[in-house]
Amino acid sequence: MSNTLPFWILKNSARNSIATLQGGRRLYSRCASNRNKSRWRLFSQVPGTGKSSVPCSFFPLQKAYRHTSTEEDDFQLQLSPQQVNEVLRAGESAHKILDLVSGVPNSVLRFESNQLAANSPVEDRRGIASCLQTNGLMFGIFDGHGGHACAQAVSERLFYYVAVSLMSQQTLEQMEGAMESMKPLLPILHWFKHPGDSIYKDVTSVHLDHLRVYWQELLDLHMEMGLNIKEALMHSFQRLDSDISLEVQAPLEDEMTRNLSLQVAFSGATACMAHVDGVHLHVANAGDCRAILGVQEDNGMWSSLPLTCDHNAWNPAELSRLKREHPESEDRTVIVDHRLLGVLMPCRAFGDVQLKWSRELQHSVLERGCDTEALNVYQLSPPHYYTPPYLTAKPEVTYHRLRPQDKFLVLASDGLWDVLGNEEVVRLVVEHLAEACRHKPDLAQRPANLGLMQSLLLQRKAQGLGAADQSAATRLIRHAIGTNEYGEMEPERLTAMLTLPEDLARMYRDDITVTVVYFNSDSIDAYYKGAERLPYGQG
């Protein structure tokens, strides 16, 4: 849906679209929205022809809705400003980093995160954790498609693979010894919790065996210090994706585990994660999530520094890679309508075994008596499927040495980047920081009493400001869905986008997940000053 549509047209379009969503088990099309492009298309067979019909959405119609009525009395599209704020802030989380690294404050000062769902259930996931056996903080954004199962699994498991990859030989030996003697494992990660986290992100027995096989293979390499961070990220992405594929192929007696493995492997997820250790920032990306830095130069000017490239058909390097990996005869079919095989928007992702396995392997796994319809598992049949795999989870890894002018990092799913550019995102975060300083009462100069606070609140209300967002992540989401074509916030549009029924919301916007990481410039500056005092070669 065009960003220029006024509220009443959006309302009428939403109402009229319901008719196409009802009636049997037809899959609804997300092609109505140009801005929020469907990740998947499903190619169905035209009866009696053996040919593929016009592609439609990969996702099935949900069984239940918040409201689907087209009656005027039931179709409520109005929220109060307070309710708008409550919806936008429901997924907020924020943490300050207080620990020291080698006696110096951590280079990460604090971080904020938020998430707004369009799908039901939400298909985005996020993760933030600190490594307990090695140094570093990890931040991840995981954008699911074809369901939430793959994004959920990757968000719970990827950080463990990275943490294990970074462990020394001695620590890995302790891990293996604990397993052999049936003693508790060393703690690997400390997770920072978010609202809506439904599953405790600890390594489960179901997945521990594969993680253990991985660290046993690392032990066989006899590397005293473990992999470097770039190698750890590269290997972890690909190893987890391989394990997801192997787990669904293995014969499993437990039906629940078998069904979950199917859902994980046959759905998909893009991933972008950052590892911060002192001034060393590594970002690994597979898909179309994105990470950028907000940089303030000495003259006070702000700019954005991209740390990732989107892996899609608009990326010439990615298009060239795909053509190199497949026969020349497929040059015109590997990308169709800006999608991989005419089906998938991102060109790199976890899961999505329909674009990695042979047709024979797909048939053999799905013919084991599982109820694919009940599990929302679909077997794609794109034309020109000749030389799989077409999809990879191999990430691009970027290294950046943090400088005092690097003020913050923004990681987000493509639901944000589809509507806001890099420079826009930096500008909004900077405006948020400026407003937070401007609206902070100077209580050191005046007595902090209830009368003063009430007066300040009344002043803000008189100016029509309302309560300012406490999180830059919330501000970004607010502007992503509420800004009109002139770059102005439009309250009616914001209200309309937030009030769409669950069965319609995804036609007009995508899940949006944002994490903003603020760096401690003083700590980073102290690192460089300390390095200058070290003997040559030790900085």
C-alpha positions as CSV (number, residue, x, y, z in Angstrom):
1,M,0.0,0.0,0.0
2,S,1.4,3.4,-1.0
3,N,2.7,5.5,1.8
4,T,0.6,8.4,0.5
5,L,-2.8,7.0,1.1
6,P,-4.9,9.0,3.5
7,F,-6.5,7.4,6.5
8,W,-10.0,7.0,5.1
9,I,-8.7,5.2,2.0
10,L,-6.6,2.9,4.1
11,K,-9.7,2.1,6.2
12,N,-11.9,1.4,3.1
13,S,-9.2,-0.7,1.4
14,A,-8.7,-2.7,4.6
15,R,-12.5,-3.4,4.7
16,N,-12.7,-4.3,1.1
17,S,-9.8,-6.7,1.3
18,I,-11.5,-8.9,3.9
19,A,-13.6,-10.5,1.1
20,T,-10.5,-11.9,-0.5
21,L,-9.3,-13.3,2.8
22,Q,-12.4,-15.3,3.5
23,G,-13.8,-18.3,1.6
24,G,-12.3,-21.8,2.1
25,R,-8.6,-22.2,2.7
26,R,-7.4,-19.9,0.0
27,L,-4.1,-18.3,0.7
28,Y,-4.3,-14.6,0.9
29,S,-2.1,-12.4,-1.2
30,R,0.2,-9.9,0.2
31,C,0.9,-8.4,-3.2
32,A,-1.6,-5.6,-2.2
33,S,1.2,-3.9,-0.4
34,N,4.1,-2.5,-2.5
35,R,5.9,-1.3,0.6
36,N,5.8,-4.4,2.6
37,K,6.7,-7.2,0.2
38,S,5.8,-10.8,1.0
39,R,8.8,-12.9,1.6
40,W,7.4,-16.0,0.0
41,R,5.2,-16.9,-3.0
42,L,3.6,-20.3,-3.3
43,F,3.5,-21.9,-6.8
44,S,0.4,-24.1,-7.0
45,Q,-0.4,-26.5,-9.8
46,V,-3.2,-25.6,-12.2
47,P,-5.4,-28.7,-12.4
48,G,-5.0,-30.7,-15.5
49,T,-2.0,-28.7,-16.9
50,G,1.0,-29.6,-14.7
51,K,2.0,-25.9,-14.9
52,S,2.4,-23.5,-12.1
53,S,-0.3,-20.9,-11.6
54,V,0.2,-17.3,-10.7
55,P,2.2,-17.3,-7.4
56,C,0.4,-16.3,-4.3
57,S,1.5,-15.9,-0.7
58,F,3.3,-18.6,1.1
59,F,1.4,-18.0,4.4
60,P,-1.9,-19.7,5.1
61,L,-4.9,-17.9,6.6
62,Q,-4.9,-17.9,10.3
63,K,-7.6,-19.9,12.0
64,A,-8.6,-17.1,14.5
65,Y,-8.6,-13.3,14.4
66,R,-8.9,-10.5,16.8
67,H,-11.8,-9.2,14.6
68,T,-12.7,-9.8,10.9
69,S,-16.1,-8.3,10.7
70,T,-16.9,-5.8,7.9
71,E,-19.8,-4.3,9.7
72,E,-19.5,-0.6,10.4
73,D,-20.4,-1.0,14.0
74,D,-17.7,-3.7,14.6
75,F,-14.9,-2.2,12.5
76,Q,-13.3,0.1,15.1
77,L,-10.4,2.1,13.8
78,Q,-9.7,4.6,16.6
79,L,-7.2,4.6,19.5
80,S,-6.6,7.4,22.0
81,P,-3.1,8.8,22.1
82,Q,-2.5,7.0,25.4
83,Q,-3.6,3.7,23.8
84,V,-1.3,4.3,20.8
85,N,1.6,4.8,23.2
86,E,0.7,1.7,25.1
87,V,0.7,-0.4,21.9
88,L,4.0,1.1,20.7
89,R,5.8,0.6,24.1
90,A,4.6,-2.8,25.0
91,G,7.7,-4.5,23.6
92,E,10.2,-2.1,25.1
93,S,13.3,-3.2,27.0
94,A,16.4,-1.3,28.1
95,H,19.5,-2.2,30.0
96,K,22.6,-0.3,31.3
97,I,26.0,-2.0,31.2
98,L,27.8,-1.5,34.5
99,D,30.5,-4.1,34.4
100,L,34.2,-3.4,33.9
101,V,36.5,-5.1,31.3
102,S,40.1,-5.2,32.5
103,G,39.4,-2.4,34.9
104,V,37.9,-0.1,32.2
105,P,34.2,0.6,31.7
106,N,32.6,-1.5,29.0
107,S,32.6,0.1,25.5
108,V,28.8,-0.5,25.5
109,L,27.1,2.0,27.7
110,R,23.5,0.8,27.3
111,F,21.0,-0.5,24.8
112,E,17.3,-0.2,24.0
113,S,15.1,-2.6,22.0
114,N,11.5,-2.8,20.9
115,Q,9.3,-4.8,18.6
116,L,5.9,-4.2,16.9
117,A,4.1,-7.2,15.4
118,A,2.2,-7.3,12.1
119,N,2.0,-11.0,11.8
120,S,0.1,-13.1,14.3
121,P,2.1,-14.6,15.9
122,V,5.0,-12.2,15.3
123,E,7.7,-13.7,13.1
124,D,10.6,-11.5,14.2
125,R,12.8,-12.5,17.1
126,R,15.6,-10.7,18.9
127,G,18.4,-11.7,21.3
128,I,20.9,-10.0,23.5
129,A,23.4,-11.9,25.6
130,S,26.9,-11.6,27.2
131,C,29.5,-14.4,26.8
132,L,30.4,-15.8,30.2
133,Q,33.5,-17.9,29.3
134,T,34.9,-15.3,26.8
135,N,34.6,-11.6,26.5
136,G,31.9,-9.8,24.5
137,L,28.3,-8.8,24.1
138,M,26.1,-10.2,21.3
139,F,23.1,-8.6,19.7
140,G,20.9,-10.3,17.2
141,I,17.8,-9.6,15.0
142,F,16.1,-12.6,13.4
143,D,13.4,-12.0,10.7
144,G,11.3,-15.1,10.1
145,H,9.2,-16.0,7.1
146,G,6.8,-18.9,6.5
147,G,6.1,-18.9,10.2
148,H,8.1,-18.0,13.3
149,A,9.6,-21.4,14.1
150,C,13.0,-20.9,12.3
151,A,13.5,-17.4,13.7
152,Q,12.7,-18.8,17.2
153,A,15.2,-21.6,16.9
154,V,18.0,-19.4,15.5
155,S,17.4,-16.8,18.2
156,E,17.8,-19.4,20.9
157,R,20.7,-21.4,19.4
158,L,23.0,-19.2,17.3
159,F,24.7,-17.4,20.2
160,Y,25.6,-20.7,21.8
161,Y,27.4,-21.8,18.6
162,V,29.3,-18.5,18.5
163,A,30.2,-18.6,22.2
164,V,31.5,-22.2,21.9
165,S,33.5,-21.3,18.8
166,L,35.3,-18.7,20.8
167,M,36.2,-20.9,23.8
168,S,39.8,-22.0,24.5
169,Q,40.9,-25.6,24.3
170,Q,41.0,-25.7,28.0
171,T,37.4,-24.5,28.4
172,L,36.1,-26.9,25.8
173,E,37.8,-29.7,27.6
174,Q,36.0,-28.7,30.8
175,M,32.7,-28.7,29.0
176,E,33.3,-32.1,27.6
177,G,34.5,-33.4,31.0
178,A,31.3,-32.1,32.6
179,M,29.2,-34.0,30.0
180,E,31.1,-37.2,30.4
181,S,30.9,-37.1,34.2
182,M,27.2,-35.9,34.1
183,K,28.1,-32.8,36.0
184,P,26.5,-29.3,35.4
185,L,27.9,-27.5,32.4
186,L,29.8,-24.2,32.7
187,P,27.4,-21.3,32.2
188,I,27.8,-20.1,28.6
189,L,25.6,-17.1,28.2
190,H,23.8,-14.5,30.3
191,W,20.6,-13.5,28.4
192,F,19.0,-10.1,28.7
193,K,15.2,-10.6,28.8
194,H,12.7,-8.9,26.5
195,P,8.9,-8.6,27.0
196,G,7.2,-11.5,25.3
197,D,10.0,-13.9,25.6
198,S,8.0,-17.1,25.9
199,I,10.8,-19.6,26.1
200,Y,13.8,-19.4,28.4
201,K,16.8,-19.2,26.1
202,D,18.9,-22.0,27.7
203,V,20.5,-24.8,25.7
204,T,17.9,-27.7,25.8
205,S,18.6,-31.4,25.7
206,V,17.0,-31.6,22.3
207,H,19.8,-29.4,20.8
208,L,22.6,-30.0,23.2
209,D,23.8,-33.2,21.4
210,H,24.5,-31.2,18.2
211,L,26.2,-28.4,20.0
212,R,28.3,-31.0,21.8
213,V,29.3,-32.7,18.5
214,Y,30.4,-29.2,17.3
215,W,32.6,-28.5,20.3
216,Q,34.1,-32.0,20.0
217,E,35.1,-31.2,16.4
218,L,36.6,-27.9,17.7
219,L,38.5,-29.9,20.3
220,D,39.9,-32.1,17.5
221,L,41.4,-29.0,15.9
222,H,43.7,-28.5,19.0
223,M,43.5,-24.7,18.9
224,E,44.7,-23.4,22.2
225,M,42.8,-20.0,21.9
226,G,39.8,-21.0,19.8
227,L,38.6,-19.5,16.6
228,N,38.9,-15.8,16.0
229,I,35.7,-13.8,16.0
230,K,35.3,-13.7,12.2
231,E,35.8,-17.4,11.9
232,A,33.5,-18.1,14.8
233,L,30.6,-16.1,13.2
234,M,31.2,-17.6,9.8
235,H,31.3,-21.2,11.1
236,S,28.4,-20.8,13.6
237,F,25.9,-19.5,11.0
238,Q,26.6,-22.3,8.6
239,R,26.9,-25.0,11.2
240,L,23.6,-24.2,12.8
241,D,21.9,-24.2,9.5
242,S,23.4,-27.6,8.7
243,D,22.2,-28.9,12.1
244,I,18.7,-27.6,11.4
245,S,18.7,-29.5,8.1
246,L,20.1,-32.7,9.7
247,E,17.7,-32.7,12.6
248,V,14.6,-32.9,10.4
249,Q,16.1,-35.8,8.4
250,A,16.9,-37.9,11.4
251,P,14.3,-40.5,12.5
252,L,12.7,-39.1,15.6
253,E,10.2,-41.1,17.7
254,D,8.9,-38.1,19.7
255,E,6.1,-36.6,17.6
256,M,6.4,-33.1,19.1
257,T,10.1,-32.9,18.5
258,R,9.6,-34.2,14.9
259,N,6.9,-31.7,14.2
260,L,9.0,-28.8,15.6
261,S,12.0,-29.8,13.5
262,L,9.8,-29.8,10.4
263,Q,8.4,-26.4,11.1
264,V,11.9,-25.0,11.8
265,A,13.4,-26.5,8.6
266,F,10.6,-25.6,6.3
267,S,10.2,-22.0,7.5
268,G,13.1,-19.6,7.3
269,A,14.8,-16.7,8.9
270,T,17.3,-14.0,8.0
271,A,19.8,-13.0,10.7
272,C,22.0,-10.0,11.6
273,M,24.1,-10.2,14.7
274,A,26.8,-8.1,16.2
275,H,29.6,-9.1,18.6
276,V,31.2,-6.2,20.6
277,D,34.4,-6.8,22.6
278,G,36.1,-3.6,23.7
279,V,36.7,-1.5,20.5
280,H,36.3,-4.6,18.3
281,L,32.9,-4.7,16.5
282,H,32.0,-7.6,14.2
283,V,28.7,-7.8,12.4
284,A,27.5,-11.0,10.6
285,N,24.6,-10.8,8.2
286,A,22.7,-13.3,6.1
287,G,19.6,-11.8,4.5
288,D,18.0,-8.4,4.5
289,C,18.2,-7.3,8.1
290,R,20.6,-4.4,8.5
291,A,23.1,-2.8,10.9
292,I,24.4,0.8,10.7
293,L,26.5,3.0,12.9
294,G,25.6,6.6,13.9
295,V,28.8,8.7,13.7
296,Q,29.4,12.2,15.0
297,E,32.4,14.0,13.5
298,D,34.5,16.5,15.3
299,N,32.5,19.3,13.6
300,G,29.3,18.0,15.1
301,M,27.9,16.6,11.9
302,W,26.2,13.3,12.0
303,S,26.3,10.5,9.3
304,S,25.5,6.8,9.0
305,L,28.0,4.1,8.3
306,P,26.5,0.9,6.9
307,L,27.9,-2.3,8.3
308,T,25.9,-4.7,6.2
309,C,24.7,-5.2,2.6
310,D,21.2,-6.5,1.9
311,H,21.3,-9.9,0.3
312,N,18.6,-9.6,-2.3
313,A,18.2,-9.1,-6.0
314,W,18.9,-5.4,-5.9
315,N,22.4,-6.2,-4.7
316,P,24.6,-6.6,-7.9
317,A,27.2,-8.5,-6.0
318,E,24.6,-11.0,-4.7
319,L,23.1,-11.4,-8.2
320,S,26.6,-12.1,-9.6
321,R,27.3,-14.7,-6.8
322,L,24.1,-16.5,-7.6
323,K,24.9,-16.7,-11.3
324,R,28.4,-17.9,-10.6
325,E,27.0,-20.8,-8.5
326,H,24.6,-22.1,-11.1
327,P,24.9,-23.0,-14.8
328,E,24.8,-20.2,-17.4
329,S,21.5,-21.7,-18.7
330,E,19.9,-20.5,-15.4
331,D,21.0,-16.9,-15.6
332,R,17.5,-15.8,-16.5
333,T,15.6,-18.0,-14.0
334,V,17.6,-17.9,-10.8
335,I,16.1,-14.5,-10.1
336,V,12.5,-13.8,-11.3
337,D,10.5,-10.7,-10.4
338,H,13.3,-9.7,-8.0
339,R,12.9,-13.0,-6.0
340,L,15.1,-16.1,-5.8
341,L,13.5,-18.5,-8.2
342,G,10.5,-16.1,-8.3
343,V,9.8,-17.2,-4.7
344,L,11.9,-15.6,-1.9
345,M,12.9,-12.0,-1.4
346,P,16.2,-12.5,0.6
347,C,18.9,-14.6,-1.1
348,R,20.5,-15.8,2.2
349,A,18.6,-17.3,5.1
350,F,18.5,-20.1,7.7
351,G,16.0,-23.0,7.1
352,D,14.0,-22.9,3.9
353,V,15.1,-26.4,2.9
354,Q,12.7,-26.2,0.0
355,L,15.4,-24.1,-1.8
356,K,18.3,-26.2,-0.5
357,W,17.3,-29.8,-0.8
358,S,16.7,-32.0,-3.8
359,R,13.0,-32.6,-4.6
360,E,13.6,-36.3,-3.8
361,L,14.9,-35.5,-0.3
362,Q,11.9,-33.1,0.3
363,H,9.5,-35.9,-0.7
364,S,11.1,-38.5,1.5
365,V,11.0,-36.3,4.6
366,L,7.5,-35.1,4.1
367,E,6.1,-38.5,3.3
368,R,6.7,-39.9,6.8
369,G,3.2,-39.4,7.9
370,C,3.3,-35.9,9.2
371,D,0.3,-33.6,8.8
372,T,1.9,-30.8,6.8
373,E,-1.3,-28.9,6.5
374,A,-1.9,-28.8,10.2
375,L,1.8,-27.8,10.7
376,N,1.6,-25.1,8.1
377,V,4.4,-26.8,6.2
378,Y,4.4,-26.3,2.5
379,Q,6.3,-28.0,-0.3
380,L,7.3,-25.5,-2.9
381,S,7.4,-26.4,-6.5
382,P,9.0,-23.4,-8.2
383,P,9.8,-23.9,-11.9
384,H,13.4,-24.1,-13.1
385,Y,14.5,-25.9,-9.9
386,Y,17.5,-27.7,-11.4
387,T,20.7,-27.3,-9.3
388,P,20.0,-26.9,-5.6
389,P,21.0,-25.5,-3.2
390,Y,19.9,-22.0,-4.3
391,L,19.9,-20.5,-0.8
392,T,22.7,-20.3,1.8
393,A,23.0,-19.1,5.4
394,K,26.7,-18.2,4.9
395,P,27.0,-14.7,6.3
396,E,29.0,-11.7,5.3
397,V,31.2,-10.6,8.2
398,T,32.3,-7.0,8.7
399,Y,34.9,-5.8,11.2
400,H,34.9,-2.2,12.5
401,R,37.3,-0.8,15.1
402,L,35.2,1.5,17.2
403,R,36.3,5.1,17.5
404,P,35.1,7.8,20.0
405,Q,33.0,9.4,17.2
406,D,31.0,6.1,16.8
407,K,28.1,6.9,19.1
408,F,25.5,4.1,18.5
409,L,24.7,1.0,16.5
410,V,21.2,0.3,15.1
411,L,20.2,-3.3,14.2
412,A,16.7,-3.9,12.7
413,S,14.6,-6.2,10.6
414,D,13.6,-5.1,7.1
415,G,10.3,-3.9,8.4
416,L,12.1,-0.7,9.5
417,W,14.5,-0.4,6.5
418,D,11.6,-0.8,4.0
419,V,10.3,2.6,5.1
420,L,13.2,4.5,6.6
421,G,16.6,5.1,5.1
422,N,20.0,4.9,7.0
423,E,20.4,8.7,7.3
424,E,16.7,9.0,8.4
425,V,17.3,6.4,11.2
426,V,20.4,8.2,12.4
427,R,18.6,11.6,12.4
428,L,15.7,10.2,14.4
429,V,18.0,8.6,17.1
430,V,20.0,11.9,17.3
431,E,16.7,13.8,17.7
432,H,15.6,11.4,20.4
433,L,18.9,12.0,22.3
434,A,18.6,15.7,22.0
435,E,15.0,15.7,23.2
436,A,15.9,13.5,26.1
437,C,18.5,16.0,27.2
438,R,16.2,19.0,26.6
439,H,13.2,17.7,28.5
440,K,15.3,16.4,31.4
441,P,14.4,18.7,34.3
442,D,17.4,20.5,35.9
443,L,16.6,19.3,39.4
444,A,20.1,20.2,40.6
445,Q,19.1,23.9,40.3
446,R,15.6,23.6,41.7
447,P,14.1,21.5,44.5
448,A,12.7,18.2,43.3
449,N,9.2,18.2,44.6
450,L,5.8,17.0,43.3
451,G,4.7,20.5,42.6
452,L,7.6,21.1,40.2
453,M,7.1,17.8,38.4
454,Q,3.4,18.5,38.0
455,S,4.2,22.0,36.6
456,L,6.6,20.4,34.1
457,L,4.0,17.9,33.0
458,L,1.4,20.6,32.5
459,Q,3.8,22.7,30.4
460,R,4.4,19.7,28.1
461,K,0.6,19.1,27.9
462,A,0.0,22.7,27.0
463,Q,2.6,22.5,24.3
464,G,0.9,19.4,22.8
465,L,4.0,17.3,23.4
466,G,2.5,14.4,25.4
467,A,4.9,12.0,27.0
468,A,8.1,11.7,25.1
469,D,9.3,8.2,24.1
470,Q,11.8,6.9,26.5
471,S,13.3,4.6,23.9
472,A,14.9,5.5,20.5
473,A,13.8,2.1,19.3
474,T,10.2,3.1,20.0
475,R,10.7,6.4,18.2
476,L,12.0,4.6,15.1
477,I,8.9,2.3,15.0
478,R,6.6,5.2,15.6
479,H,8.0,7.1,12.6
480,A,8.3,4.0,10.4
481,I,4.5,3.4,10.5
482,G,3.2,7.0,11.1
483,T,5.2,9.2,8.8
484,N,3.6,10.5,5.6
485,E,5.2,11.1,2.2
486,Y,6.4,14.6,3.4
487,G,8.3,13.1,6.3
488,E,5.8,14.4,8.9
489,M,4.2,12.4,11.6
490,E,0.5,11.9,10.8
491,P,-1.5,10.8,13.9
492,E,-4.4,9.5,11.9
493,R,-2.1,7.3,9.8
494,L,-0.3,6.0,13.0
495,T,-3.7,5.2,14.6
496,A,-5.0,3.4,11.5
497,M,-1.9,1.3,11.1
498,L,-2.0,0.2,14.7
499,T,-5.7,-0.6,14.7
500,L,-5.8,-2.9,11.7
501,P,-7.2,-6.3,12.6
502,E,-4.6,-9.1,12.9
503,D,-5.7,-10.7,9.7
504,L,-5.1,-7.4,7.7
505,A,-2.1,-5.8,9.4
506,R,0.5,-7.7,7.5
507,M,-1.0,-6.5,4.2
508,Y,0.0,-2.9,5.1
509,R,3.1,-3.2,7.3
510,D,5.7,-5.8,8.4
511,D,6.9,-6.9,11.8
512,I,9.5,-4.3,13.0
513,T,12.2,-5.2,15.5
514,V,14.9,-2.6,16.5
515,T,17.8,-2.6,18.9
516,V,19.9,0.5,19.5
517,V,23.2,0.1,21.2
518,Y,24.9,3.2,22.7
519,F,28.7,3.2,23.0
520,N,30.7,4.7,25.8
521,S,32.9,7.2,24.0
522,D,35.0,7.9,27.2
523,S,35.8,4.2,27.5
524,I,36.7,3.9,23.8
525,D,38.9,7.0,24.1
526,A,40.6,5.6,27.2
527,Y,41.4,2.4,25.3
528,Y,43.3,4.3,22.6
529,K,45.1,6.4,25.2
530,G,46.1,3.3,27.1
531,A,47.3,1.7,23.8
532,E,49.5,4.7,23.1
533,R,51.4,3.9,26.4
534,L,52.0,0.3,25.5
535,P,55.2,-0.9,23.9
536,Y,55.1,-1.1,20.1
537,G,53.0,-4.1,18.9
538,Q,50.9,-4.6,22.1
539,G,48.2,-1.9,21.4
